[in-house]
């Protein structure tokens, strides 16, 4: 086996997707563009994963050289995909964080209809947990705090989504401004 493929990497997650009980895609994010570059390849992979896992009682599957952890709830299937060498416990912590965070946002009603009604919150949660394949957070309470959501409030509103985006843009602007100042001072020296 190639020794470079066994080196540790921050890029733990290759993909995350949620399917309904018929195997249809509701949400998917692929973080490794070389893995399944086309939509057709992604959907074929998801269909193969669904066919292998939807009747199984396991939590882990190995398919096409990938480690897949999964969980089902009512009419949804949640999947987190990593490489063959990836630690299943790391992938499972991502899956559990995703599921628990969504359970809070959907008020313990984790089903297809509620998920579709709150899709903007679902995307925010996924983006807070994983960025480009790197695990950022595995604590559901921290994720909920970062997406500015509390279980005792109303579900995510357009205002809270806008606030979240505004905060991310402000942070990016501050980083860019800081970098510009550093460049300016290095030129002046």
Helices and strands as residue ranges (DSSP letters): G 3-6, E 13-20, E 25-30, H 39-53, E 60-63, E 66-73, E 76-83, H 88-105, H 112-117, H 119-129, E 130-131, E 134-135, H 140-146, H 158-188
